[in-house]
Amino acid sequence: MLGAVLVAIAASIGNLLQGWDNATIAGAVLYIKKEFQLQSEPTVEGLIVAMSLIGATIITTFSGPVSDWIGRRPMLILSSILYFLSSLIMLWSPNVYVLLLARLIDGFGIGLAVTLVPLYISETAPPEIRGLLNTLPQFSGSGGMFLSYCMVFGMSLLPSPDWRIMLGVLAIPSLFFFGLTIFYLPESPRWLVSKGRMAEAKKVLQKLRGKEDVSGELSLLVEGLEVGGDISIEEYIIGPATEAADDHVTDSDKEQITLYGPEEGQSWIARPSKGPSMLGSVLSLASRHGSMVNQSVPLMDPIVTLFGSVHENMPQAGGSMRSTLFPNFGSMFSVTDQHAKNEQWDEENLHRDDEEYASDGAGGDYEDNLHSPLLSRQTTSAEGKDIVHHGHRGSALSMRRQSLLGEGGEGVSSTDIGGGWQLAWKWSEKEGEDGKKEGGFKRVYLHQEGVPGSRRGSIISLPGGGDVPEGGEFVHAAALVSQSALFSKDLTEPRMSGAAMVHPSEVAAKGSSWKDLFEPGVRRALLVGVGIQILQQFAGINGVLYYTPQILEQAGVAILLSNLGLSSASASILISSLTTLLMLPSIGLAMRLMDLSGRRFLLLGTIPILIASLVILVVSNIIDLGTVAHAALSTVSVIIYFCCFVMGFGPIPNILCAEIFPTRVRGLCIAICALTFWIGDIIVTYSLPVMLNAIGLAGVFGIYAVVCLIAFVFVYLKVPETKGMPLEVITEFFAVGAKQAAAKA
């Protein structure tokens, strides 16, 4: 996990450069307009500052699709090169036109960093700390602003401040960022899996997680390539496959699933539950009393309720599914040989010692991409009806029985994927057009449900299986079941190793296309992503930033600084640096809470404070409270606004946008959201002076307060809680929720 943390810190340097540049140009422009005599040409002065916004908007239009094509890492490398190149041109800049060109190139680097760093961190971070790590860009950006303001302030004290050096210093950290992207940052494992480069993906995951066995997560990444389709929610009672339980297995128990544990002889059974489930009740599969308050809220998106049910229904005292079912949990994947080939995937002939890898008698050809199988070592019968384990010598998955299943039963292999979720596969059959039975795997995302204590211990009635003796440990789990992105070739051949010989299906490996954006789950996610980006921009941050120096001047800070012998330019820069410094502790607190309280909680907790701060600013500008009271109220309101904004509305929109889209279209969708961000930024920045002239400061802040109120309603009704959930499960939930919303329409 330390590897993922260090990689996230290194990647967030790209946002540090963005913050550095924003602060530097804000100070340097005071000296640029003097040298080029731009006091009478505010348009050119505005262009110097805004050209980076224009560049970021342009590059964002195609950054997402290109990153889906060539990878995340090459785009980050390009960002560092653009930063470095622009800083050298700004250092030279003989005239304003060259400076404008340099600012445009700088905007290209900013656009790539802002778009791709959150995406990259989300794809490399473990679910448990993904929110914390994805808050790093916000912290790095503000930290870069503070460091830059300190540098510019120090240079402003010189007899002849040189704005070219101010801007050119960016070359030093950008060169450092370039070195990190070239020599340290790995490619995103999810992108590598999407391109079939499994061997590389495995090595990257091992580096990020600090462990050798990453087969489970590798399987999850492959499954994430295909989202949607026919998805159902089922409920299971899962318990040990005791001999007593075996006595109750009947031929009619068609849906029984067997889970095999990590230790020799361990196995568990899963049978459909007749009892209520939180997830089931959300989708009207069952009725349940309890705390599902959200279901009674008009206009509440089913997706919000569905996500909320998971967090409301976490396991109570008694442990998680992992600790209950798998107390000695390890990888549920055996390391064995394979000899199936897929010419579209990496292929390497590796010679393995017979003592380490047992042979099924089909030569010594192995595929390194899958030498840690994505699924447990299993073999299908000629009819494809059973999955029976044929483990090699010393396998941790050797079983004392071949199967608990009758004809038509199901076998499954499972693994922990983080956030309290387990990933499993089950064998499913149906009749083909020719009347023959066709078999295939379905993936199952399992999540333990918090259930009354009476459902553990004592005697539990398992549907279809009779009573289970007292003293057994059983778990009530909800399951998201859908078509697997994995398949094996010629499953009916007796020598094929069914689930161990897996490859992405043709649909999953096809890559992204624009038509994927119209899938119900993706459309729903885009609504959330684009909506929250628009509302963030119109929530007033640019207006408050614009007004801050004036507020602090009214509070007497500028006078105090001038008494210390500082020039007006130096005082302005120092005030801005102090304002930025105030943000850092708040961002640090947000990093701590992001994975504990959650994204939705932080938004719903901070937006009302933003509204209150803006209302106070409106009132203080309408009512004559006296100079001292006005300055005090305004200063406190601005500080509170800044602190709450950087805890919620600052980092969370980018975090959510990096989490809610499927792997194959994640780059494309994030580019759309980022484009919305930059267009909104430009509109707000250039409309602010017009609005100030038309309706005054009170009117502007009043509009911002209304937008924040709309944002609160939008978050409450449409934005789900994604903390601690694997990205692949998040996207599956959007598909399920969209399907349910369509059914209700």
N, C-alpha and C positions, 0 to 999 in steps of 0.2 A: 504493500500500500504506500510505502514511502516513495517508491518510484513514481506513482501517480501524482503524489503531492509535488515532488520536485519538477516533474514535467509540466504540471499546471502553473507553477511559479515561473518557470522559464517561458512558457507560452504567453503569460500575462505581461511580460515585458513589452509586447506589442502595444498593449493599452497604456503602459507607462509612457511610451513614446508619444502616443496620441495626447495624453494629458500634458506632457512636457511641451509639445508643440502649441497646444491651445493657450497655455499660459505665456509662452515665450512671445507669440505674435501679439498677444494683448498688451505686453509691455513694450515690445519693439516698435509697434505701430506709432507710438508717441514720438519716436525719433525718426521713423521713416517719413512721416508726413512733413517734418521739418526739412529734411534733406531734399526731398523731391517737391517741396512747396505745394502740398496737397490740401492746405487749409481751405482753399476755395473750391476744391474738387472732392466733395464727400463721396461721390460715386466711385471714384478710383480707390479712395481709402477703404470704402466698404468692400470693394472687390478683392483687395489684398487679403483681407480677413476671410472673406467668404469663398475665395477660390478653392480652398481645401474642401469646403462643403460640396462645391460643384464637382470636384474631382472624386470625392467619396461616393456621390450619387451616381456618377457615370460608371465607375468601376463596379459598384454593387449590382448593376443590372445584369452582369454576366458572371460575377464571382462565384455564385452558388453552383450553377450548372458546370462551370469549368472545374470547380473543386470536386464535384461528383465524377468528373471525367478523369482528371489527372491526379487528384488526391489533395488532402488538406495541407500536408507538409510543404509541397512545392509552392503553394499559394502563400504560406507564411514566409518562406524563403524570399519570394518575390516582394512581399510587403517590406521586409527588412532592406532589400536592395533599393526599393523606391524611396524609403526613408533616407537612406544613406546618400543616394543620388541627389535628392531634392535639397538636402542640407548642404552639399557641396556647391550646388548652383546658387542657393541663397547666400552662401558665404562669398561668392563671386559677384553676382547681381550688379552689373554696371548701370542698369536703368530699371525703371519700374516694370517694363514689359518682360524682361528676363525674370524679375522677381515674381510676376504673375504666373509665368510658366513653371517656376520652381514650386510655387504654392499649389498649382494644379497637380503636379507630380506627387507632392507631399500628400495631397488629398487621396490619390490612388492608394498610397501605402496605408493611410488611415482607414479607408473604406475596407480594404482587405482584412486588416487587423480586427476592426470592430465587428465585422461579419463572421470571421472564421475562428477567432480565439474562443468565444463561448462554445461554438460548435465542437471544436477540437477538444476542449476540456471535458465537455459532456460525454464525448465518445471514448475518452480514456479514463475517466474517473469511476471509481466504484460507487454504487448507488447510495451507500451509507453516508458518504461525505461529498457527494456531487454538488450539493447546494453550496457548501462551504467553499469548495474549490472554484466554483463558477462565480463566486462573489469576489474572487481575487482580481479579475479585470477592473472592477469598480474601485477596489482599494488601490491597485497599481496606478490607475488613471489619476485618482486624486493625489496619490503620493507623487506621481510625476509632475502634476501641477504645482504642488507645494515646493518640490525641489527646484523646479524651473523659476518660480517666483522668487525664491531665495537667491538664485543665481542672477536673475535680472535685477533684483533689488541691489545686490552687491555691485553690479556693473553700473547701475544708475548713480552710485555715489562717486564714480570716477569723474574727473574733470570733463572728459569727452567720451561719453558712452558710445560704443560702436554696435549698432544694431545688426550688422552682418555677422559679427562674432557671436552675438546672442543667438541668432538663428542657426549659425554654422556649428555650434557646439552639439547640436542634435546628432551630428555624424558620429560622435563617440559612443553614446548608448546604442545607436542603430547598428554600429559595427559589432558591438557586443551581442546584440540580438541576432545578427546575421550568423555569428559564430555558433550560437546556441541552436539555431534552426538547422544548420549544416551538420554539426558534430554531436548534438545531444538529443534533439527532439526526434522521436520515432514517428512513423506514419500512424494514422489512426487505425487501430485493429479492426474497427467496424468497416472502414473503407476497404481495407485489405481483404476482408472476408467477402465483401460485395463484389470484388474483382476475382475471387477464387484463389487468392494468394494465401492459402491456409498456413503454409510453413512459416511465412513471415509474420502472419497474424499471431501464431502461437508464440513465436519468439518475443514479439512485442508485449503480449499479455504476460508472459513469464517475467519480463523486466518490470512491467508496471505493477504486478501483484506481488513480486518477490517470492514466487514459489514455482515449482516445476509443473505441478498438476493443474492445468487450466483447461482441461477438456470440457468441463461443464460450461464454463463461460464461452468457450469456443462454439459449443453447440448452440447456446443462446444467440450468439451473434449471427449464426447461419439462419436460425429460425426467424430472426428479426428482418430478414430480407423479404419475407412475404407476410403481409398483414391484411386482415380483412377476410373476405370470403364467407363461408358458412361457419359462423361462430355460435357456440352454445355455452350456457352456463349450467354446470351440473354440481351436485353436492354428494360428497362421499363420507362414509365412516371408514377411517383407516386404522388398522390395528395389526398386531402380530399374527402371522399365519400359524397359529397353534394347531396342534393335532386335533384339539376339540373343535376348532373352527373348521378344519378340513372335513370333519365328519358331516358337517352340514352343507357342504357344497353339493349342489344339485345340477342336473342338466339344464334346468330352466334358468339357472343363474347366469344369464348370457352376458351381463355387463360387469361381471367380477373382474377386477384388475389385481395383478400381483406386483407388489413393490419388493425389489430385492435389496437387502442391506449391504453394507460394506464388509461385513464379517462373514466368514464361512458358515453356511447353514442358516443365516438370517434371511427372513423374508416377511413381507407384510401383505395383507389383503386390503383391498378397497372395494366397497360395495355402495351402490346408490343409496343415498339417505332420503328417508321419507320426512325427516324433520325439516323445520324451516331454516333458511339461510339468509343472512343479511344481503348478500349479493343477489340471491334468488328473489328476495322480496322486492329489491330495487327494480328488477326486470319483470316483475309480476309473475314470477315463477312459483312464488309461495307467499303466504301472508305471515306477517310476523309482528308481534307487539314489541315495543322497545323504543329507542330514541331516534327513530328515523323522522325527525322533525322536518328535514329538508323536503321530504316528499309532499308535504302539505303546502309548500310555498308555491304560489302561482308563478308560472313562467320559469321555474327552476329547471335548468338543463339537466336531463337524465345523466349526462356525463359527470356533472358536479356531484350528484347524489351517489352515483356509482363509485367514484373515487373516494368520496367521504365515507361510504360504508366500509371500505377497507380499513381506513384509519380509526373509525369509531369501533370497529369490531376486531381490534388486535387481541391476540391471546391474553387471557387473564392469568392469574397465578396458576402455575402448572407448567409454564414454559412454552416455548414456541414449538412448531411442528418439528423443527430441526432437533431441538433438545429432547422432545418427547419420543419421536420415532427413531431418531438417529443419534443416540447419546455419544457415540464414538464416530461422529460423522467425518467422512473423508470423501474422496472422489468415488463416485459410483460407476466409474468407467475403468475397464480393464485395459491394460496396455498390451495389445496383441497385434498380430500381423494382418495386413490386408493385401489383396492382390487384384482388386478391381481398379480399373483405370478410367479417367475421364480426360479426354485430350484437351479440354478447355481449362483444366486445372493444372497447377504445378505438379510435375511428376519427377520423382527422384528415386533411383534404385539404391536402396540401402541394405547392406548386409548386416543382419542382426544375429547375435549369438543365440543358439538354440535354447540355452538355459534361460535367456531373458525373454525371448519371444517364441512361443510354440508355433509350429507350422501345421497348417491344415492339409499339407501334402500337395500344395499347388505351386511349387517352385519357391524361389527366394526373392520375388519381386515385391517391394514394399513401397507404399506411397507415403512419403514423409509428412505430407500435408495432413494425413489422417492417422499417423502411427500412434497417436493417442485417440482412440476411436471416439466419435461423437456420441455414440450410443453403446450400451453394454454389448459385450460379445454374445451374439445370439445367432441362431440358425433357424430358418423357416423349414417347415416340412414341405413335402412335395405339393401338398394341397394348399399350403399357406395358411393353415388354420391355427396352428399353435406356434408360439415362439419358445423354443426350448434351448436352454443354455448349454453350450459346449465349451466350458472354460478350459484353459490350459493349466498345466501343473503350477500350483502355488497361487492361483487366481484368488483374489479376495472375494470374488463373486461366485465361487463354487457353491452349488446348492445341494441340499440334502434330498431334494425332490426335483423332478424336472419341471413340473407345473402344477398349480392348484386348479387349473382350468379344465373345464369340460369342453366339449366341441363348441367352437365358436367363441370361446373365451378370449380374454385379452391379456397380453403381457405388457409390461411397462418397465422402463428404466428411468430413474429420477436423479436429480441433482439440485443442490442448493444454488440459487442464482442471486441471493441477496435480498434484503428488505423483507425477510420472512416468506419468500416465495420459493417454491420448488418447481423445477422443470421436469416433466415426464413425457414419455411417448407411449401410446397404446396402439395395438394392432387392430385395424378395422377392416371389415370385408363387406363387399357388396357384389351383386350380380352385374356382370357386364352385358353389353348388347348381344353378345353371342351366347348368353346364358351361363357362362362360366364365372366362377367366383374370382373377383379381383381383390387383392389385398393392398393395403397401404398404411402408412403411419399417420397418426394424428398427434399433435402436440397438446400437452395438458399443463397449464400453469396452475399450480396448487397453492392455496393460501389457507392457513389454519384460521378457523373462526372461533371467536370467543364464545364459549358455550357454558351453560350452567354446570356447576360442579357435579351434579347428578349424572351427567353424561360421561364422566370419567369414573373409573373404579366400578364398584358394585356390578350389577348385571345390566348389560346394554343389549337391546334388541337390534340386531342388524337386519335390515330388510333382505329377505331372501336367504338369510343365513342362520336364522334361529337365534337363540340366546348365547351370549358369550360368557364364559365363567368369570366369576368375580375376581378382581385383582388385576385384570388386564388393563393396558394403557391404550386408549382409543382416542382418535382425534377427528373432530368434525371439520372437514375442509371443503371450501368452494373451489371449483375448477373451471377455468376458461379453456374450452376445447375447440380446436380449429384445425384446419388442414396443415399438416407439417410442410415446411419448406425442404425437408429432407426426403429422399427416396433412395431405394436400392434397386440395382438393375436385376431384372429377371428373378424376381423374388420367389417364383415357384420352383426354381432349380434347387435340388436337395443340397448341393454343395455350397450354395451362396450363403454368406454370413449376414443375412438380413440387415439388422439395424446397425451392424458395425461397418457395412459397406455403403456409406451414405454420401450423397452429393446434393448440392442445391438443385431443386427442380428447375426446369427451363424457364418457368414463369419468374421464379425468384432471382435467377441470374441474368435476367434480360436488361437490367439497368433502369434508369429513370426516364420518364417521358412526361410531356405536358399533360397527357390525358390522365395520368395518375393523380393529378391535382383535383380531379373531379370525383374521386372515390369519396363516399360519405364521411369516413373517418378523417381523411385528409382535409376535406372541405371544412369540417367542424374545427379541426385544429387551426386551420388558416384563419377562421373567424376569430378565434381566441388570440392568435399571434398578432394579426394585423390590428385588431381592435385595441389591444392593450398598448401597442406601439403608438397608435394615433393618440390615445388618451394620455399616454405619458408625455408626449411632446406638447400637448395643449393644457397640461396641468400647471404650467406657469413657471417652470424652472428657469427658462431664459429671461422671463420678465423680472423675476426676483434677483437673478444675477445682475441684470442690467441696472436695477434700482439700488443694489446693495451699497455701492460707494456713496450714493447720495444719502442714504439712510445713516450710514456711519459718519458721514460728514456732519449731518444734522445733530448727531449724538455727541459731537464734539471731539471725535477721535482724530479727525484731520487737523483740527486746531492744536490738539495736544502734540501730534507728530510734528507739525510745523514749528512749534515752540522748541522742539528738539533739534531744529536746524535742518530738517529734511525739506527738499523741494516738493512741489505739488505732485510731480511725476513719481518721485520715490515714495511719497506718502500713499499715493493711489496703489502702487504695486505692493507695498507692505500690507495695506488693508486687505487686498485680495489674497495675499499669502496667508494672513491670519484667518480669513474666512475659510479657505481651503483646509487649513490645519484643523479647524473645528469638525470637519467632516470625518476625519480618519477614525476617531474613537467610535463614532456611530456605525461606520462601515464594519469595524472590527466586531461590534456587538451583533450586527446583522449576520456576519459570517458564523458566529456562534449559534444563532437562533435559526438559521436557514434550514438546517436538517433536524432541528429539535421541534420548533414550533411550526415550521413550514412556510412555504411561499404565500399561500392564500391567507394564512393567519397574519403574516407581517403586512400584507397589503391592506387587509380589512382593519388592522390595528393602527396603521400609520396614515391612511388616507383621511379619516376624520380629523386627525390633528393638522394635516395640510389644510383642510377646509377651514378649521378654526383659526389657523394662522392667517390665512388670506382674508377671512372676514374681519379680523382685528386690523389688518392693514387697510382694508376698505373703510372701516369706521374711523380709524385714526386720521385718514385723509379727508373725511367728510366733516367730522366734528372737530371744532377747535378745542383741543385738550391742553393747549399751552405747549411751549417749546420743549420743556424737559419731559413732560409726560408723553408727548408725541414721539420724541426721540427714543425714550426708554421702551415704549410699547413696540415701536417699529423694529428696534434692534433685537429685542427678545423674540418677536414674531419671526423675523428673518432667520435668526439662529435656529429656532425650533423647526422652521420649515426645512432648512438645509439638512439638519440632522435626521429628520423623519423621511425626507425624500431619498437620501442615500441609503436608508435602511430598507426601504420598500420599493417605491416606484423607480428608483435609480437602477439597481441591478436586476430586479426580478423579471421585467419583460424579456431581457436577453436570455436569462436563465430558462424561462418557460419556453421560449422559441427554440432553444437548443435541445429541449427534452421531448416535445410533443409530436414530432414528425417522424415517419418511418425512415429507416436508414437509406433506402434507395432514392428518396426525394428530399432528404433532410437539407442538403446544400441548396437545392432549388427553392425550397420553402423559406429557409432562413434568409436567402437573398431577397425574396419578396418582402419579408418583414423588415429587413434592414433598409430596403429601398423606401418603404413606408416611413421608417424612422428619419431618413435623411431628407425626404421631401417635406415631412412635417417640420423638421428643424429649420429648413429654409423658409417655409411659410411663416412660422412663428417669429423667426428672427427679423424678417423684413416687414412683417405686418405690425410689429410692436411700435415702431416710431409713428406709423400712421394712426394706430389705435390710440396712442398717447395724445396725439393732436386732436383726435376726434372726440374721445369720451373721457380723457384724463386718466390719471393713475388709479383712482378709485374704480372707474368703470372697467379698466383692464383687469384689475385684481378680482373684481366681481365676476367677470366672465371666467377667469381661471377657477374661482371657487365653484361655479356651476359645473364646469367640466370635471372637477374632482368629485363632485356629487354624482354625476353621471358615471364616472369611473368606479365609484364605490358600488353602485347598483350593478354595473356590468361585471365586476369581479365577483360579487355575491351570487349572481345568477349564472354566470358563464365560465368562470375560471376555476378549474379543479385543483385539488391539492396533489402534488406529484412527489412529495418528499419520500426518499428512501425506496422508490420503486424503480426496478430496472426499466431502461428506455423501451425495451421491446414489449413489456407489459403495459406501459403507458399508452403506446400506440395501439395496442390491442384493445384497451379499454375505450379509446376514442372510437374505434370501429364498432364495438358493441353498443356504446351509448348512442352513436349516430343511427345504428340500426333500430334501436328501441325508439328513438325520437321519430324516425320515419314511420314506424308502426303505429305510433300514437297520432300522427298527423292525419 
